[in-house]
Amino acid sequence: MLTAIRKNGLTLALFACVATGVVAVTHYLTQDKILQQQQAQLQGILNEVVPHRLHDNELYAECTLVSDPALGSSQEQPVYIATLGGQPTALAIESIAPDGYNGTIKIIVGIDMQGKILGSRVLAHQETPGLGDKIDLRVSDWILSFTGKTVSEDNLATWAVRKDGGAFDSFTGATITPRAVVKAVRDTVDFINEHRSTILTQPRTCGEF
């Protein structure tokens, strides 16, 4: 009996060691490919919110971290610096809308040096399919309505959904979701307008995978 238990124990231990080794080898052999895929995916999103014509650098590699309540989270958020000929031309910043209908909504906004929105995308959300998920470009083009807009004291009243007297459409039966995104985009642009100079002088601390 004891001999059988020992034999089974040794077999299980050997199997565990082999399985661990296979996982380790697989990770070693694929980590470069995974890294390349991550970089390509991030670069693709960044190129959507900051046009190619405005930069000649790899945006994912020019990154710093910022933290502010205006960005919807206590966690640090990445800001990617676009440059052309070594001169900054735009920033792409991630932020959080904490008050979505089903939880937080993660967004990214590209903003030029004059504070104009170049593009915006929803990176992650849990909003209701067929209702709140219209913030996702794969579902509707609503998120494109921010392109070309600016944020200033003169136009703050327009930064709301039409139901609240603003300039942005809401969704039938799902006002909470677009309201949250409009506020997050507005606050994000306002943060950049206030802190742009400081951000551009910060060390590039998050550009490595």
Backbone hydrogen bonds, N-H to C=O, Kabsch-Sander energy under -0.5 kcal/mol:
donor,donor_aa,acceptor,acceptor_aa,energy
5,I,1,M,-2.3
6,R,2,L,-2.7
7,K,3,T,-2.5
8,N,4,A,-2.7
9,G,5,I,-2.6
10,L,6,R,-2.7
11,T,7,K,-2.2
12,L,8,N,-2.5
13,A,9,G,-2.4
14,L,10,L,-2.6
15,F,11,T,-2.4
16,A,12,L,-2.5
17,C,13,A,-2.3
18,V,14,L,-2.4
19,A,15,F,-2.8
20,T,16,A,-2.5
21,G,17,C,-2.3
22,V,18,V,-2.5
23,V,19,A,-2.3
24,A,20,T,-2.5
25,V,21,G,-2.6
26,T,22,V,-2.7
27,H,23,V,-2.6
28,Y,24,A,-2.3
29,L,25,V,-2.5
30,T,26,T,-1.7
31,Q,27,H,-1.7
34,I,30,T,-2.6
35,L,31,Q,-2.3
36,Q,32,D,-2.3
37,Q,33,K,-2.2
38,Q,34,I,-2.5
39,Q,35,L,-2.6
40,A,36,Q,-2.4
41,Q,37,Q,-2.4
42,L,38,Q,-2.5
43,Q,39,Q,-2.8
44,G,40,A,-2.2
45,I,41,Q,-1.8
46,L,42,L,-2.6
47,N,43,Q,-2.4
48,E,44,G,-0.9
48,E,45,I,-0.7
49,V,45,I,-1.2
50,V,46,L,-1.9
54,L,51,P,-1.9
55,H,52,H,-1.9
56,D,83,T,-2.6
57,N,83,T,-0.7
59,L,57,N,-0.9
61,A,58,E,-1.4
62,E,58,E,-0.6
62,E,59,L,-1.4
63,C,61,A,-0.8
64,T,79,V,-2.3
66,V,77,Q,-2.5
68,D,73,S,-0.5
71,L,68,D,-2.2
72,G,69,P,-1.9
73,S,68,D,-0.6
77,Q,66,V,-3.6
79,V,64,T,-2.9
80,Y,92,A,-3.5
81,I,62,E,-2.7
82,A,80,Y,-0.6
82,A,90,A,-2.7
84,L,87,Q,-2.6
87,Q,84,L,-1.3
89,T,82,A,-2.9
90,A,82,A,-1.2
91,L,111,I,-2.8
92,A,80,Y,-2.5
93,I,109,V,-2.5
94,E,78,P,-2.1
95,S,107,I,-2.1
96,I,71,L,-2.6
97,A,105,I,-3.2
100,G,97,A,-0.7
100,G,103,G,-0.9
103,G,100,G,-0.5
105,I,97,A,-2.2
106,K,124,A,-2.6
107,I,95,S,-2.6
108,I,121,R,-2.2
109,V,93,I,-2.3
110,G,119,G,-3.1
111,I,91,L,-3.3
112,D,116,K,-2.5
113,M,89,T,-1.2
115,G,112,D,-1.8
117,I,149,K,-2.8
118,L,110,G,-3.1
119,G,110,G,-1.2
121,R,108,I,-2.2
123,L,106,K,-2.8
123,L,121,R,-0.6
124,A,106,K,-1.5
131,L,128,T,-2.0
133,D,128,T,-1.8
134,K,131,L,-1.2
135,I,132,G,-1.4
136,D,133,D,-1.8
139,V,136,D,-2.3
140,S,136,D,-2.3
142,W,134,K,-0.5
144,L,141,D,-1.6
145,S,142,W,-2.2
146,F,143,I,-1.0
147,T,144,L,-1.3
148,G,117,I,-3.3
149,K,146,F,-2.2
155,N,152,S,-0.9
156,L,152,S,-0.6
158,T,155,N,-1.5
159,W,155,N,-0.6
159,W,156,L,-1.3
160,A,158,T,-2.2
162,R,168,F,-2.9
164,D,161,V,-1.8
165,G,162,R,-1.9
166,G,161,V,-2.4
167,A,158,T,-2.7
167,A,160,A,-0.5
168,F,160,A,-2.1
171,F,174,A,-0.7
174,A,171,F,-2.6
179,R,175,T,-2.1
180,A,176,I,-2.1
181,V,177,T,-1.9
182,V,178,P,-2.8
183,K,179,R,-2.0
184,A,180,A,-2.1
185,V,181,V,-2.8
186,R,182,V,-2.5
187,D,183,K,-2.7
188,T,184,A,-2.3
189,V,185,V,-2.5
190,D,186,R,-2.4
191,F,187,D,-2.2
192,I,188,T,-2.1
193,N,189,V,-2.7
194,E,190,D,-1.6
195,H,191,F,-2.1
196,R,192,I,-1.6
199,I,195,H,-2.5
200,L,196,R,-2.2
201,T,197,S,-0.7
201,T,198,T,-0.9
202,Q,198,T,-0.6
202,Q,199,I,-1.2
205,T,203,P,-1.2
206,C,63,C,-1.6
